Amino acid sequence: MGLPSLLFSFAAARFLGSADGMGFGDLKSPAGLQVLNDYLADKSYIQGYVPSQADVAVFEAVSGPPPADLYHALRWYNHIKSYEKEKASLPGVKKALGKYGPANVEDTTGSGATDSKDDDDIDLSGSDEEEESEEAKRLREERLAQYESKQAKKPALVAKSSILLDVKPWDDETDMAKLEECVRSIQADGLVWGSSKLVPVGYGIKKLQIQCVVEDDKVGTDMLEEQITAFEDYVQSMDVAASNKI
């Protein structure tokens, strides 16, 4: 078995196992969504390292997008929603909600997912017997190959960031309109400029605060700083005021 198959087998083992006495509470309530948000603070998925039927089960129990302040839960919700047309083909077996989540939290949603499996689901568990038969090994290898093939056909997710920049002029006599024009003249693949405003910093001086969205693999803050500060007749310095993954 090659390295990719071993990795997928490891991921499968992670999301197929689940302890009793788990849950999120009532996922249709603010308290339940808070538990979900806290649970996802250091996780990308409900179980394992790839989207699975565990994510589908919990997603279907949530009545809608979590509020913006529960950003871990909202990030997960939007990501799983993007798999809506493919959810039947996600690996694993959909179980009751009480099989997922933190320990010692009783599931009270009332309409939790049941232990079911669609015909198109890919079960990566293989045989439960200690000694696999040749037929069981063959079936498991076929399912792993099917899963790898489906994963390979999915478009790669493009990592993006929303960045808020502070661009400071030399003094109160700097032409801020020209400064902004210079900043926006910077063009690159994976860079989109957004809204801007002038913010007072004292002594009649205002800084330019400007938003941009970048593709992380193509545009970095170091590149932005180098090109913006190159307009040295207008720009004294550039700082990153905020940066968030989107």
Secondary structure, 3 states (H helix, E strand, C coil): CCHHHHHHHHHHHHHHCCCCCECCCCCCCHHHHHHHHHHHHHCCCCCCCCCCHHHHHHHHHCCCCCCCCCHHHHHHHHHHHCCHHHHHHCECCECCHHHCCCECCCCCCCCCCCCECCCCCECCCCCCCCCCCHHHHHHHHHHHHHHHHHHHHCCCCCCEEEEEEEEEECCCCCCHHHHHHHHHCCCCCCEEEEEEEEEEEECCEEEEEEEEEEECCCCCHHHHHHHHCCCCCCEEEEEEEEEEEC
